[in-house]
Amino acid sequence: MTTVEVEYCVPCGFLSRAEDVQHALLTTFGEDLEAVTLRTGDDGVFRVRVDDAVVFDKSEDAYDVDEIVREVREYV
């Protein structure tokens, strides 16, 4: 089963973004995912990993929930 981790910057207020991604992934893939976990971070981080592979990093990509879901789909 696939595990997804969403790491987000707490001081930046990215919790709502992290929750949006978590909700979209659970709604889209449901029982095909073992877990979608939220991990706190800082320094502006917003990163999504699937089984340790980074599929989204705010420092490199524009934030788009639908695109993140498409990237995760390749692993599910």
PDB file as gemmi writes it, atoms N, CA and C in Angstrom:
CRYST1    1.000    1.000    1.000  90.00  90.00  90.00 P 1                      
ATOM      1  N   MET A   1       0.835  -1.191   0.000  1.00  0.00           N  
ATOM      2  CA  MET A   1       0.000   0.000   0.000  1.00  0.00           C  
ATOM      3  C   MET A   1       0.878   1.252   0.000  1.00  0.00           C  
ATOM      4  N   THR A   2       0.326   2.303  -0.494  1.00  0.00           N  
ATOM      5  CA  THR A   2       1.042   3.557  -0.657  1.00  0.00           C  
ATOM      6  C   THR A   2       0.850   4.462   0.559  1.00  0.00           C  
ATOM      7  N   THR A   3       1.939   5.093   0.989  1.00  0.00           N  
ATOM      8  CA  THR A   3       1.900   6.048   2.088  1.00  0.00           C  
ATOM      9  C   THR A   3       2.298   7.419   1.570  1.00  0.00           C  
ATOM     10  N   VAL A   4       1.528   8.436   1.929  1.00  0.00           N  
ATOM     11  CA  VAL A   4       1.804   9.809   1.515  1.00  0.00           C  
ATOM     12  C   VAL A   4       2.060  10.646   2.761  1.00  0.00           C  
ATOM     13  N   GLU A   5       3.076  11.505   2.672  1.00  0.00           N  
ATOM     14  CA  GLU A   5       3.382  12.428   3.758  1.00  0.00           C  
ATOM     15  C   GLU A   5       3.353  13.843   3.205  1.00  0.00           C  
ATOM     16  N   VAL A   6       2.629  14.719   3.887  1.00  0.00           N  
ATOM     17  CA  VAL A   6       2.569  16.131   3.523  1.00  0.00           C  
ATOM     18  C   VAL A   6       3.290  16.904   4.627  1.00  0.00           C  
ATOM     19  N   GLU A   7       4.447  17.473   4.294  1.00  0.00           N  
ATOM     20  CA  GLU A   7       5.211  18.269   5.251  1.00  0.00           C  
ATOM     21  C   GLU A   7       4.923  19.736   4.974  1.00  0.00           C  
ATOM     22  N   TYR A   8       4.554  20.471   6.030  1.00  0.00           N  
ATOM     23  CA  TYR A   8       4.149  21.861   5.831  1.00  0.00           C  
ATOM     24  C   TYR A   8       4.743  22.767   6.896  1.00  0.00           C  
ATOM     25  N   CYS A   9       4.942  24.017   6.530  1.00  0.00           N  
ATOM     26  CA  CYS A   9       5.506  25.022   7.425  1.00  0.00           C  
ATOM     27  C   CYS A   9       4.413  25.532   8.365  1.00  0.00           C  
ATOM     28  N   VAL A  10       4.618  25.316   9.669  1.00  0.00           N  
ATOM     29  CA  VAL A  10       3.659  25.771  10.663  1.00  0.00           C  
ATOM     30  C   VAL A  10       3.653  27.303  10.768  1.00  0.00           C  
ATOM     31  N   PRO A  11       4.833  27.956  10.933  1.00  0.00           N  
ATOM     32  CA  PRO A  11       4.820  29.418  11.060  1.00  0.00           C  
ATOM     33  C   PRO A  11       4.249  30.131   9.824  1.00  0.00           C  
ATOM     34  N   CYS A  12       4.326  29.492   8.664  1.00  0.00           N  
ATOM     35  CA  CYS A  12       3.824  30.104   7.428  1.00  0.00           C  
ATOM     36  C   CYS A  12       2.309  29.990   7.297  1.00  0.00           C  
ATOM     37  N   GLY A  13       1.694  29.165   8.142  1.00  0.00           N  
ATOM     38  CA  GLY A  13       0.249  28.993   8.074  1.00  0.00           C  
ATOM     39  C   GLY A  13      -0.192  28.069   6.959  1.00  0.00           C  
ATOM     40  N   PHE A  14       0.623  27.083   6.612  1.00  0.00           N  
ATOM     41  CA  PHE A  14       0.296  26.169   5.514  1.00  0.00           C  
ATOM     42  C   PHE A  14      -0.563  24.977   5.936  1.00  0.00           C  
ATOM     43  N   LEU A  15      -1.058  24.968   7.170  1.00  0.00           N  
ATOM     44  CA  LEU A  15      -1.879  23.851   7.625  1.00  0.00           C  
ATOM     45  C   LEU A  15      -3.103  23.654   6.742  1.00  0.00           C  
ATOM     46  N   SER A  16      -3.783  24.733   6.370  1.00  0.00           N  
ATOM     47  CA  SER A  16      -4.988  24.578   5.547  1.00  0.00           C  
ATOM     48  C   SER A  16      -4.658  23.981   4.182  1.00  0.00           C  
ATOM     49  N   ARG A  17      -3.525  24.353   3.608  1.00  0.00           N  
ATOM     50  CA  ARG A  17      -3.097  23.750   2.336  1.00  0.00           C  
ATOM     51  C   ARG A  17      -2.841  22.255   2.522  1.00  0.00           C  
ATOM     52  N   ALA A  18      -2.156  21.915   3.610  1.00  0.00           N  
ATOM     53  CA  ALA A  18      -1.851  20.511   3.882  1.00  0.00           C  
ATOM     54  C   ALA A  18      -3.143  19.715   4.057  1.00  0.00           C  
ATOM     55  N   GLU A  19      -4.102  20.278   4.760  1.00  0.00           N  
ATOM     56  CA  GLU A  19      -5.389  19.606   4.947  1.00  0.00           C  
ATOM     57  C   GLU A  19      -6.135  19.467   3.625  1.00  0.00           C  
ATOM     58  N   ASP A  20      -6.053  20.475   2.768  1.00  0.00           N  
ATOM     59  CA  ASP A  20      -6.699  20.398   1.449  1.00  0.00           C  
ATOM     60  C   ASP A  20      -6.112  19.258   0.623  1.00  0.00           C  
ATOM     61  N   VAL A  21      -4.793  19.126   0.633  1.00  0.00           N  
ATOM     62  CA  VAL A  21      -4.136  18.043  -0.105  1.00  0.00           C  
ATOM     63  C   VAL A  21      -4.528  16.693   0.492  1.00  0.00           C  
ATOM     64  N   GLN A  22      -4.492  16.599   1.810  1.00  0.00           N  
ATOM     65  CA  GLN A  22      -4.860  15.353   2.481  1.00  0.00           C  
ATOM     66  C   GLN A  22      -6.290  14.952   2.113  1.00  0.00           C  
ATOM     67  N   HIS A  23      -7.211  15.894   2.183  1.00  0.00           N  
ATOM     68  CA  HIS A  23      -8.609  15.615   1.855  1.00  0.00           C  
ATOM     69  C   HIS A  23      -8.764  15.178   0.402  1.00  0.00           C  
ATOM     70  N   ALA A  24      -8.107  15.877  -0.518  1.00  0.00           N  
ATOM     71  CA  ALA A  24      -8.199  15.535  -1.943  1.00  0.00           C  
ATOM     72  C   ALA A  24      -7.671  14.129  -2.204  1.00  0.00           C  
ATOM     73  N   LEU A  25      -6.562  13.779  -1.571  1.00  0.00           N  
ATOM     74  CA  LEU A  25      -5.983  12.451  -1.787  1.00  0.00           C  
ATOM     75  C   LEU A  25      -6.866  11.355  -1.205  1.00  0.00           C  
ATOM     76  N   LEU A  26      -7.382  11.564  -0.007  1.00  0.00           N  
ATOM     77  CA  LEU A  26      -8.239  10.555   0.608  1.00  0.00           C  
ATOM     78  C   LEU A  26      -9.564  10.412  -0.141  1.00  0.00           C  
ATOM     79  N   THR A  27     -10.085  11.515  -0.636  1.00  0.00           N  
ATOM     80  CA  THR A  27     -11.323  11.478  -1.406  1.00  0.00           C  
ATOM     81  C   THR A  27     -11.110  10.762  -2.742  1.00  0.00           C  
ATOM     82  N   THR A  28      -9.986  11.021  -3.376  1.00  0.00           N  
ATOM     83  CA  THR A  28      -9.704  10.451  -4.695  1.00  0.00           C  
ATOM     84  C   THR A  28      -9.310   8.986  -4.628  1.00  0.00           C  
ATOM     85  N   PHE A  29      -8.437   8.635  -3.685  1.00  0.00           N  
ATOM     86  CA  PHE A  29      -7.868   7.291  -3.680  1.00  0.00           C  
ATOM     87  C   PHE A  29      -8.395   6.383  -2.571  1.00  0.00           C  
ATOM     88  N   GLY A  30      -9.003   6.964  -1.548  1.00  0.00           N  
ATOM     89  CA  GLY A  30      -9.631   6.195  -0.482  1.00  0.00           C  
ATOM     90  C   GLY A  30      -8.792   5.057   0.058  1.00  0.00           C  
ATOM     91  N   GLU A  31      -9.320   3.857  -0.019  1.00  0.00           N  
ATOM     92  CA  GLU A  31      -8.679   2.686   0.566  1.00  0.00           C  
ATOM     93  C   GLU A  31      -7.434   2.218  -0.179  1.00  0.00           C  
ATOM     94  N   ASP A  32      -7.106   2.832  -1.306  1.00  0.00           N  
ATOM     95  CA  ASP A  32      -5.876   2.477  -2.022  1.00  0.00           C  
ATOM     96  C   ASP A  32      -4.640   3.050  -1.335  1.00  0.00           C  
ATOM     97  N   LEU A  33      -4.854   3.941  -0.366  1.00  0.00           N  
ATOM     98  CA  LEU A  33      -3.751   4.532   0.385  1.00  0.00           C  
ATOM     99  C   LEU A  33      -3.712   3.940   1.782  1.00  0.00           C  
ATOM    100  N   GLU A  34      -2.513   3.632   2.236  1.00  0.00           N  
ATOM    101  CA  GLU A  34      -2.360   3.153   3.610  1.00  0.00           C  
ATOM    102  C   GLU A  34      -2.536   4.305   4.593  1.00  0.00           C  
ATOM    103  N   ALA A  35      -1.936   5.462   4.258  1.00  0.00           N  
ATOM    104  CA  ALA A  35      -2.019   6.627   5.134  1.00  0.00           C  
ATOM    105  C   ALA A  35      -1.672   7.891   4.353  1.00  0.00           C  
ATOM    106  N   VAL A  36      -2.261   8.999   4.797  1.00  0.00           N  
ATOM    107  CA  VAL A  36      -1.859  10.332   4.348  1.00  0.00           C  
ATOM    108  C   VAL A  36      -1.596  11.114   5.628  1.00  0.00           C  
ATOM    109  N   THR A  37      -0.318  11.295   5.933  1.00  0.00           N  
ATOM    110  CA  THR A  37       0.049  11.927   7.193  1.00  0.00           C  
ATOM    111  C   THR A  37       0.498  13.367   6.981  1.00  0.00           C  
ATOM    112  N   LEU A  38       0.272  14.176   8.010  1.00  0.00           N  
ATOM    113  CA  LEU A  38       0.741  15.552   8.014  1.00  0.00           C  
ATOM    114  C   LEU A  38       1.940  15.627   8.941  1.00  0.00           C  
ATOM    115  N   ARG A  39       2.987  16.282   8.470  1.00  0.00           N  
ATOM    116  CA  ARG A  39       4.226  16.421   9.250  1.00  0.00           C  
ATOM    117  C   ARG A  39       4.558  17.901   9.361  1.00  0.00           C  
ATOM    118  N   THR A  40       4.758  18.358  10.574  1.00  0.00           N  
ATOM    119  CA  THR A  40       5.064  19.777  10.763  1.00  0.00           C  
ATOM    120  C   THR A  40       6.502  20.084  10.373  1.00  0.00           C  
ATOM    121  N   GLY A  41       6.698  21.301   9.888  1.00  0.00           N  
ATOM    122  CA  GLY A  41       8.024  21.765   9.490  1.00  0.00           C  
ATOM    123  C   GLY A  41       8.097  23.276   9.627  1.00  0.00           C  
ATOM    124  N   ASP A  42       9.161  23.852   9.096  1.00  0.00           N  
ATOM    125  CA  ASP A  42       9.331  25.305   9.130  1.00  0.00           C  
ATOM    126  C   ASP A  42      10.144  25.745   7.921  1.00  0.00           C  
ATOM    127  N   ASP A  43      10.618  26.958   7.937  1.00  0.00           N  
ATOM    128  CA  ASP A  43      11.442  27.511   6.840  1.00  0.00           C  
ATOM    129  C   ASP A  43      10.735  27.502   5.496  1.00  0.00           C  
ATOM    130  N   GLY A  44       9.404  27.653   5.495  1.00  0.00           N  
ATOM    131  CA  GLY A  44       8.657  27.757   4.242  1.00  0.00           C  
ATOM    132  C   GLY A  44       8.408  26.451   3.527  1.00  0.00           C  
ATOM    133  N   VAL A  45       8.647  25.322   4.176  1.00  0.00           N  
ATOM    134  CA  VAL A  45       8.516  24.024   3.519  1.00  0.00           C  
ATOM    135  C   VAL A  45       7.049  23.684   3.226  1.00  0.00           C  
ATOM    136  N   PHE A  46       6.830  23.148   2.064  1.00  0.00           N  
ATOM    137  CA  PHE A  46       5.569  22.483   1.718  1.00  0.00           C  
ATOM    138  C   PHE A  46       5.948  21.420   0.701  1.00  0.00           C  
ATOM    139  N   ARG A  47       5.975  20.186   1.150  1.00  0.00           N  
ATOM    140  CA  ARG A  47       6.513  19.095   0.340  1.00  0.00           C  
ATOM    141  C   ARG A  47       5.609  17.878   0.492  1.00  0.00           C  
ATOM    142  N   VAL A  48       5.380  17.171  -0.615  1.00  0.00           N  
ATOM    143  CA  VAL A  48       4.572  15.952  -0.592  1.00  0.00           C  
ATOM    144  C   VAL A  48       5.451  14.794  -1.045  1.00  0.00           C  
ATOM    145  N   ARG A  49       5.485  13.756  -0.210  1.00  0.00           N  
ATOM    146  CA  ARG A  49       6.270  12.559  -0.528  1.00  0.00           C  
ATOM    147  C   ARG A  49       5.337  11.368  -0.648  1.00  0.00           C  
ATOM    148  N   VAL A  50       5.635  10.510  -1.599  1.00  0.00           N  
ATOM    149  CA  VAL A  50       4.926   9.244  -1.744  1.00  0.00           C  
ATOM    150  C   VAL A  50       5.969   8.145  -1.584  1.00  0.00           C  
ATOM    151  N   ASP A  51       5.821   7.352  -0.536  1.00  0.00           N  
ATOM    152  CA  ASP A  51       6.794   6.294  -0.266  1.00  0.00           C  
ATOM    153  C   ASP A  51       8.227   6.819  -0.385  1.00  0.00           C  
ATOM    154  N   ASP A  52       8.511   7.957   0.230  1.00  0.00           N  
ATOM    155  CA  ASP A  52       9.829   8.608   0.282  1.00  0.00           C  
ATOM    156  C   ASP A  52      10.263   9.303  -1.007  1.00  0.00           C  
ATOM    157  N   ALA A  53       9.475   9.237  -2.074  1.00  0.00           N  
ATOM    158  CA  ALA A  53       9.785   9.967  -3.308  1.00  0.00           C  
ATOM    159  C   ALA A  53       9.057  11.317  -3.268  1.00  0.00           C  
ATOM    160  N   VAL A  54       9.776  12.403  -3.481  1.00  0.00           N  
ATOM    161  CA  VAL A  54       9.169  13.733  -3.473  1.00  0.00           C  
ATOM    162  C   VAL A  54       8.416  13.938  -4.794  1.00  0.00           C  
ATOM    163  N   VAL A  55       7.098  14.190  -4.680  1.00  0.00           N  
ATOM    164  CA  VAL A  55       6.296  14.429  -5.881  1.00  0.00           C  
ATOM    165  C   VAL A  55       5.897  15.894  -6.004  1.00  0.00           C  
ATOM    166  N   PHE A  56       6.063  16.656  -4.925  1.00  0.00           N  
ATOM    167  CA  PHE A  56       5.784  18.092  -4.967  1.00  0.00           C  
ATOM    168  C   PHE A  56       6.669  18.786  -3.953  1.00  0.00           C  
ATOM    169  N   ASP A  57       7.273  19.900  -4.367  1.00  0.00           N  
ATOM    170  CA  ASP A  57       8.062  20.741  -3.471  1.00  0.00           C  
ATOM    171  C   ASP A  57       7.768  22.192  -3.842  1.00  0.00           C  
ATOM    172  N   LYS A  58       7.247  22.944  -2.884  1.00  0.00           N  
ATOM    173  CA  LYS A  58       6.864  24.335  -3.135  1.00  0.00           C  
ATOM    174  C   LYS A  58       8.006  25.165  -3.693  1.00  0.00           C  
ATOM    175  N   SER A  59       9.223  24.820  -3.339  1.00  0.00           N  
ATOM    176  CA  SER A  59      10.362  25.592  -3.821  1.00  0.00           C  
ATOM    177  C   SER A  59      10.616  25.375  -5.314  1.00  0.00           C  
ATOM    178  N   GLU A  60      10.010  24.323  -5.887  1.00  0.00           N  
ATOM    179  CA  GLU A  60      10.233  24.006  -7.305  1.00  0.00           C  
ATOM    180  C   GLU A  60       8.962  24.064  -8.149  1.00  0.00           C  
ATOM    181  N   ASP A  61       7.794  23.885  -7.515  1.00  0.00           N  
ATOM    182  CA  ASP A  61       6.538  23.773  -8.249  1.00  0.00           C  
ATOM    183  C   ASP A  61       5.525  24.792  -7.745  1.00  0.00           C  
ATOM    184  N   ALA A  62       4.587  25.167  -8.611  1.00  0.00           N  
ATOM    185  CA  ALA A  62       3.488  26.032  -8.203  1.00  0.00           C  
ATOM    186  C   ALA A  62       2.440  25.177  -7.490  1.00  0.00           C  
ATOM    187  N   TYR A  63       1.885  25.691  -6.398  1.00  0.00           N  
ATOM    188  CA  TYR A  63       0.903  24.950  -5.609  1.00  0.00           C  
ATOM    189  C   TYR A  63      -0.371  24.750  -6.422  1.00  0.00           C  
ATOM    190  N   ASP A  64      -0.749  23.491  -6.621  1.00  0.00           N  
ATOM    191  CA  ASP A  64      -1.957  23.131  -7.350  1.00  0.00           C  
ATOM    192  C   ASP A  64      -2.401  21.760  -6.845  1.00  0.00           C  
ATOM    193  N   VAL A  65      -3.494  21.729  -6.094  1.00  0.00           N  
ATOM    194  CA  VAL A  65      -3.959  20.482  -5.495  1.00  0.00           C  
ATOM    195  C   VAL A  65      -4.208  19.424  -6.559  1.00  0.00           C  
ATOM    196  N   ASP A  66      -4.840  19.798  -7.666  1.00  0.00           N  
ATOM    197  CA  ASP A  66      -5.141  18.829  -8.724  1.00  0.00           C  
ATOM    198  C   ASP A  66      -3.872  18.229  -9.322  1.00  0.00           C  
ATOM    199  N   GLU A  67      -2.857  19.038  -9.469  1.00  0.00           N  
ATOM    200  CA  GLU A  67      -1.578  18.535 -10.006  1.00  0.00           C  
ATOM    201  C   GLU A  67      -0.921  17.581  -9.010  1.00  0.00           C  
ATOM    202  N   ILE A  68      -1.001  17.894  -7.739  1.00  0.00           N  
ATOM    203  CA  ILE A  68      -0.442  17.005  -6.724  1.00  0.00           C  
ATOM    204  C   ILE A  68      -1.155  15.655  -6.768  1.00  0.00           C  
ATOM    205  N   VAL A  69      -2.473  15.664  -6.899  1.00  0.00           N  
ATOM    206  CA  VAL A  69      -3.240  14.417  -6.995  1.00  0.00           C  
ATOM    207  C   VAL A  69      -2.797  13.621  -8.227  1.00  0.00           C  
ATOM    208  N   ARG A  70      -2.592  14.304  -9.360  1.00  0.00           N  
ATOM    209  CA  ARG A  70      -2.131  13.615 -10.576  1.00  0.00           C  
ATOM    210  C   ARG A  70      -0.754  12.985 -10.363  1.00  0.00           C  
ATOM    211  N   GLU A  71       0.126  13.682  -9.667  1.00  0.00           N  
ATOM    212  CA  GLU A  71       1.464  13.148  -9.407  1.00  0.00           C  
ATOM    213  C   GLU A  71       1.392  11.915  -8.496  1.00  0.00           C  
ATOM    214  N   VAL A  72       0.540  11.962  -7.501  1.00  0.00           N  
ATOM    215  CA  VAL A  72       0.404  10.838  -6.583  1.00  0.00           C  
ATOM    216  C   VAL A  72      -0.201   9.639  -7.296  1.00  0.00           C  
ATOM    217  N   ARG A  73      -1.104   9.881  -8.248  1.00  0.00           N  
ATOM    218  CA  ARG A  73      -1.777   8.804  -8.990  1.00  0.00           C  
ATOM    219  C   ARG A  73      -0.773   7.837  -9.616  1.00  0.00           C  
ATOM    220  N   GLU A  74       0.372   8.334 -10.032  1.00  0.00           N  
ATOM    221  CA  GLU A  74       1.384   7.487 -10.667  1.00  0.00           C  
ATOM    222  C   GLU A  74       1.916   6.415  -9.709  1.00  0.00           C  
ATOM    223  N   TYR A  75       1.766   6.629  -8.409  1.00  0.00           N  
ATOM    224  CA  TYR A  75       2.290   5.700  -7.406  1.00  0.00           C  
ATOM    225  C   TYR A  75       1.222   4.770  -6.821  1.00  0.00           C  
ATOM    226  N   VAL A  76      -0.038   5.108  -7.053  1.00  0.00           N  
ATOM    227  CA  VAL A  76      -1.127   4.339  -6.444  1.00  0.00           C  
ATOM    228  C   VAL A  76      -1.524   3.198  -7.365  1.00  0.00           C  
TER     229      VAL A  76                                                      
END                                                                             
